[in-house]
């Protein structure tokens, strides 16, 4: 009798387990790659941490975004487990607190991202001179001097910003073509996305040009300034140094605190969360890390003056001995 009851109980238990197992079977769904899920999660975290984060511990002005990222469990859990594994430590059973400590204030600088693109733009006319030689002999005649005020415009855009300090900014010298003859510097805001356009007036002057004019001929001398539009992208890099600190209970250990240098910690984050590689960098031969925002620039400016010379006979016929040469203009900023 007892054996019969035990058998019935065993059968009921097996049946119940089968029922539970069946109820846990999830209908198949279209597969989603792990990489796409990770990228989506990373983008959400980046968007969230790029805005002001409520409830952030004070002082947080200089590292609000970085701390927000590094205190996100999705980001720190896997790197921390692998760090402990590499250093032969028991894993944390739970984390009570995470803290980012800076050893000094961050530094800000702008780095070119790839090569600048230079595109020829409109030519700007300086004017025309007509040099008439009414003699039968060749003469060397001089043009007037030419001068023109040109407005060079610069548009800079911060396309990816992080909360790295309310006054976080840095100047940048735009890589113009060699013939430009001027420097154009601009400034980026690291903490706020948006565009800014400013202009400066520059006077380009062309001195008198001596032209050899054949007898009974008029030289038609036209001068124009070549302009170029230069565009490019930049990294808005914030340099940090410090430590990441975790407090909690490890498996088999009542309580522990782990202090990890920021460059070491960032190495593990980049290694285990590849989606963050475009936002974080390790600075060579230092203990510093870089948090990278992004920006762009567009500038239009004058370069070389082109002098075109054509000859017209006194009977109005255009001659075929014309030529063109270039002149480096004198530049004065107002």
Order of alpha helices (4+ residues) and beta strands (2+ residues): alpha-alpha-alpha-alpha-beta-beta-beta-beta-beta-beta-beta-beta-beta-beta-beta-beta-alpha-beta-beta-beta-beta
